[in-house]
Amino acid sequence: MKIRSKMLLITLIVGIAAFFLGPVIWTPSPDIRPTPSQLPYLIGMSAIEALAFGFGIAFIIYGWPLVKQMAKGSKKGAGIMYVSLAWLLISWWPHDNLHIHNALDIGGLIAIEYAFHATLIGVGLVLVYSFFTIFKQASARVEAQEECPANQPDCHLTPAHP
């Protein structure tokens, strides 16, 4: 079975389980009473978040080798990107369920906002920094190849390391 198929299978199994377990783990607050017309939108978002959570678990299982390869030898950079990408995918499921469970407690709401929103902003910044670092390294390799074409065997330039 190909990795894509395995990831899809894990996404579906974990996502469906998360969808049904969310209200069991985090009992919805009795203060939240959606109207019948609002309920499909809430269920739809819950399904999307559960599937993102499932995909995040699949990414945790299979994504490390690809992230490590992309980081070109920077184990620290690869680890930070890997954790950031995983958090971007898996954090929505507990985040939304905690909102539904917590409802009107303002102290709990503040804790949820900082625990999730602040960390999501942080991982976004980490990923942008990682992108620019990888882009800069790739640009340096391209420049080095242009200065030392393959048809000149006596050229011994090495790519610049940012």
Backbone torsions as a table, in degrees:
resi	resn	phi	psi	omega
1	MET	NA	133.0	-179.9
2	LYS	-71.5	157.6	-179.4
3	ILE	-59.0	-39.8	178.5
4	ARG	-58.9	-43.7	179.4
5	SER	-65.9	-40.5	178.1
6	LYS	-64.1	-42.2	179.6
7	MET	-65.3	-39.7	177.8
8	LEU	-63.5	-43.8	179.5
9	LEU	-62.0	-46.0	178.3
10	ILE	-63.5	-42.7	178.7
11	THR	-56.3	-47.6	-177.6
12	LEU	-68.8	-45.4	-178.3
13	ILE	-64.0	-51.8	-178.6
14	VAL	-68.2	-40.9	-179.0
15	GLY	-62.8	-44.9	179.4
16	ILE	-65.8	-42.6	178.0
17	ALA	-61.8	-43.4	-179.8
18	ALA	-63.8	-39.1	179.6
19	PHE	-58.4	-44.6	-177.9
20	PHE	-82.0	-27.2	-178.9
21	LEU	-83.6	-22.3	-178.8
22	GLY	-50.3	-55.1	-179.1
23	PRO	-69.7	-18.2	177.6
24	VAL	-79.1	-44.0	-179.5
25	ILE	-70.7	-45.8	-179.4
26	TRP	-116.1	92.2	-179.0
27	THR	-59.1	127.2	179.9
28	PRO	-60.6	142.0	178.4
29	SER	-66.0	139.4	177.0
30	PRO	-67.9	-13.6	179.1
31	ASP	-75.3	-15.9	-180.0
32	ILE	-94.8	117.3	-178.8
33	ARG	-132.6	83.7	179.4
34	PRO	-68.6	150.1	176.1
35	THR	-76.7	162.8	177.6
36	PRO	-57.9	-31.1	178.7
37	SER	-77.2	-23.1	178.7
38	GLN	-84.2	-29.2	-173.3
39	LEU	-55.9	-44.0	179.3
40	PRO	-59.9	-35.7	178.9
41	TYR	-66.8	-40.9	178.5
42	LEU	-68.1	-41.1	177.9
43	ILE	-65.1	-42.5	178.6
44	GLY	-60.1	-45.2	179.2
45	MET	-65.8	-38.6	177.9
46	SER	-61.6	-39.8	178.3
47	ALA	-66.1	-43.0	179.2
48	ILE	-62.2	-44.6	-179.8
49	GLU	-65.9	-38.2	178.8
50	ALA	-66.4	-40.0	177.8
51	LEU	-68.7	-36.7	174.9
52	ALA	-62.5	-39.9	176.4
53	PHE	-61.4	-45.7	177.9
54	GLY	-60.6	-42.3	177.9
55	PHE	-66.4	-36.4	176.3
56	GLY	-61.0	-40.7	176.7
57	ILE	-65.1	-42.1	176.8
58	ALA	-62.0	-39.8	177.8
59	PHE	-63.7	-41.9	178.4
60	ILE	-59.7	-39.4	-178.4
61	ILE	-72.1	-42.7	-171.3
62	TYR	-113.3	-8.7	-171.8
63	GLY	-83.5	-22.8	-174.0
64	TRP	-55.1	-48.2	-178.4
65	PRO	-59.7	-37.2	179.9
66	LEU	-70.1	-41.8	178.6
67	VAL	-65.2	-42.5	179.7
68	LYS	-61.6	-41.3	178.2
69	GLN	-65.1	-40.4	-179.4
70	MET	-65.7	-34.5	-177.0
71	ALA	-76.9	-5.8	175.6
72	LYS	49.6	57.9	172.8
73	GLY	89.9	-8.6	177.7
74	SER	-88.5	92.7	-176.9
75	LYS	-63.3	-37.9	178.6
76	LYS	-64.7	-47.7	178.7
77	GLY	-61.4	-41.2	179.2
78	ALA	-63.9	-42.6	-179.5
79	GLY	-63.8	-41.6	180.0
80	ILE	-66.8	-42.1	177.8
81	MET	-64.1	-42.8	-178.5
82	TYR	-60.3	-49.3	179.4
83	VAL	-64.5	-40.2	180.0
84	SER	-63.3	-47.0	179.5
85	LEU	-63.3	-42.5	178.4
86	ALA	-61.4	-44.1	-179.2
87	TRP	-64.2	-38.8	177.5
88	LEU	-59.6	-32.2	-178.6
89	LEU	-86.3	-42.4	-171.4
90	ILE	-89.3	-17.3	-172.0
91	SER	-72.3	-21.9	-175.5
92	TRP	-66.7	-37.3	-177.4
93	TRP	-63.5	-53.7	177.9
94	PRO	-67.7	-33.4	-178.8
95	HIS	-58.7	-54.5	-178.0
96	ASP	-65.6	-41.4	179.7
97	ASN	-65.0	-35.3	176.2
98	LEU	-66.6	-37.2	175.1
99	HIS	-60.7	-45.8	-178.6
100	ILE	-64.9	-38.1	-179.3
101	HIS	-72.5	-40.8	-173.1
102	ASN	-79.7	-36.7	177.7
103	ALA	51.8	-96.4	-167.0
104	LEU	-103.7	4.2	179.4
105	ASP	-79.2	107.0	-174.4
106	ILE	-64.8	-35.3	177.2
107	GLY	-64.4	-43.0	176.8
108	GLY	-65.1	-38.6	178.3
109	LEU	-61.5	-43.4	178.6
110	ILE	-62.5	-42.8	178.6
111	ALA	-61.9	-43.3	178.9
112	ILE	-62.8	-45.1	-178.2
113	GLU	-60.3	-44.9	179.7
114	TYR	-70.6	-41.6	-178.1
115	ALA	-63.8	-35.0	-176.3
116	PHE	-103.8	-54.7	-175.0
117	HIS	-64.3	-46.1	-179.1
118	ALA	-63.4	-41.2	179.6
119	THR	-69.7	-34.1	177.7
120	LEU	-67.7	-37.5	174.1
121	ILE	-63.3	-43.6	179.1
122	GLY	-60.6	-46.3	-179.4
123	VAL	-69.8	-29.8	173.8
124	GLY	-61.8	-44.0	177.4
125	LEU	-63.6	-41.9	178.1
126	VAL	-60.0	-44.3	-178.3
127	LEU	-68.8	-36.4	176.1
128	VAL	-64.8	-44.9	177.4
129	TYR	-60.0	-43.6	179.4
130	SER	-63.1	-42.3	178.5
131	PHE	-59.1	-48.3	-178.8
132	PHE	-64.6	-36.3	177.8
133	THR	-64.5	-46.7	179.3
134	ILE	-64.7	-41.1	178.4
135	PHE	-61.1	-43.6	-179.9
136	LYS	-63.4	-41.3	178.1
137	GLN	-64.7	-43.1	179.7
138	ALA	-64.6	-40.6	178.8
139	SER	-63.0	-39.6	178.8
140	ALA	-64.2	-39.1	178.3
141	ARG	-65.9	-42.1	179.5
142	VAL	-63.9	-44.4	178.4
143	GLU	-60.7	-41.1	179.8
144	ALA	-65.8	-37.6	178.5
145	GLN	-68.0	-35.3	178.1
146	GLU	-69.0	-34.7	179.6
147	GLU	-76.9	-24.2	-176.5
148	CYS	-132.2	76.5	-176.5
149	PRO	-62.4	155.2	-177.7
150	ALA	-64.0	-25.1	-178.6
151	ASN	-81.3	6.3	176.2
152	GLN	-118.6	86.1	-175.1
153	PRO	-63.4	-21.9	-179.1
154	ASP	-85.6	-0.7	178.1
155	CYS	-80.9	125.0	-175.9
156	HIS	-123.9	36.0	177.1
157	LEU	-71.5	144.2	174.0
158	THR	-110.9	146.9	-179.7
159	PRO	-63.0	145.0	176.8
160	ALA	-70.4	141.4	176.7
161	HIS	-105.6	117.2	-179.2
162	PRO	-68.0	NA	NA
